[in-house]
Amino acid sequence: MGRYIIRRLLQMIPVFIGTTFLIFFMVYALGDPVAAMFGDRAPDPAAAAQIRRDLNLDKPLWQQYLLYMGKIFTGDFGTSFNGRPVIELMREAWPITLRLALIAVFFEMVIGITLGVISGLRRGKAIDTAALIGTLIVISIPTFVTGYVLQYLFGVKWGIAKPTVSADATFSELLLPAIVLALVSLAYTTRLTRTSVGENARADYIRTAVAKGLPRRRITIRHLLRNSLIPVVTFLGIDIGNLMGGAIVTERIFNIQGVGYQLWQGILRQNAPTVVGFVTILVIVYLLANLLVDLLYAVLDPRIRLA
């Protein structure tokens, strides 16, 4: 196990370098950060040249990337165009988005897997049909429509939840946004679990366990569920990064000052340091989530050996 983790961490290094360089190239090479700082005003040539020298923009792109990566390992992600260090923006935004994503993943796991198991064990029954229709409706409706509808119903009309989230972003305030964020992923989790459970329920090892007289609950939890969760865990691992980076719409609807909000502001204002810094952390989140998924494979299925 230890060797496998070390090998996977070493494999992440070229992936991290290649991904971050591609992001750096797209942000800095395909746009002019100095022109974006001045907006519609034409910058003074001397001032623009001085800013480029200060930001190392007068150097070749590969050299800019090396200088940027060297600063990252010291905790310096650069300075936003509004004068604030990017690391300060991260300290404010990441805890909020992390709480939001964890609550969303919790709903996705508990509700999605539970519905998927029930639906998979009762294929063709009324509850299976209801689950399929319900998840299809959720997948078909855009997130911004679901968000505004639930915000109006629960936050404005019925007063059950706050329509917007304060700067503190407490647990109770994040419940409704987390549900909105998790709905589409929850629907996919339900359908994926249903399919996997339905396929494994007809496998030979399940028939053998039934023939041996094992209790139905033990067969379902210890044998059927563990093997059926492998594709679901793969989807959840990828979805963790999607929830953090793809929360732009949800955070905009509920006025959440998280990662999605900062990315949106950075893209809108062409704030290159902010965009590159936040996306770099998202790359690390994706890599660690994939490593965690691979480790969970061996826990769920003893036949898988990590070597």
HUDADA-V204127 format. One record per backbone hydrogen bond with DSSP energy under -1.0 kcal/mol. CO is the residue of the C=O (numbers start at 1). NH is the residue of the N-H. Records with the same first field share a line. If there is no record, write none. Layout:
# HUDADA-V204127
CO=NH  NH
This chain:
# HUDADA-V204127
1=5
2=6
3=7
4=8
5=9
6=10
7=11
8=12
11=15
12=16
13=17
14=18
15=19
16=20
17=21
18=22
19=23
20=24
21=25
22=26
23=27
24=28
25=29
32=36
33=37
34=38
38=41
44=48
45=49
46=50
47=51
48=52
49=53
50=54
51=55
52=57
56=59
60=64
61=65
62=66
63=67
64=68
65=69
66=70
67=71
68=72
69=73
71=74  76
72=75
78=86
80=83
84=80
85=89
86=90
87=91
88=92
89=93
90=94
93=97
94=98
95=99
96=100
97=101
98=102
99=103
100=104
101=105
102=106
103=107
104=108
105=109
106=110
107=111
109=113
110=114
111=115
112=116
113=117
114=118
115=119
116=120
117=121
118=122
122=125
125=129
126=130
127=131
128=132
129=133
130=134
131=135
132=136
133=137
134=138
135=139
136=140
137=141
142=146
143=147
144=148
145=149
146=150
147=151
148=152
149=153
150=154
151=155
152=157
153=158
154=160  161
170=174
174=178
175=179
176=180
177=181
178=182
179=183
182=186
183=187
184=188
185=189
186=190
187=191
188=192
189=193
190=194
191=195
192=196
193=197
194=198
195=199
196=200
197=201
200=203
203=207
204=208
205=209
206=210
207=211
208=212
209=214
210=213
215=219
216=220
217=221
218=222
219=223  224
220=225
223=227
224=228
225=229
229=233
230=234
231=235
232=236
233=237
234=238
235=239
236=240
238=242
239=243
240=244
241=245
242=246
247=251
248=252
249=253
250=254
251=256
254=165
256=258
258=262
259=263
260=264
261=265
262=266
263=267
264=268
265=269
266=271
270=272
271=275
272=276
273=277
274=278
275=279
276=280
277=281
278=282
279=283
280=284
281=285
282=286
283=287
284=288
285=289
286=290
287=291
288=292
289=293
290=294
291=295
292=296
293=297
296=300
297=301
301=304
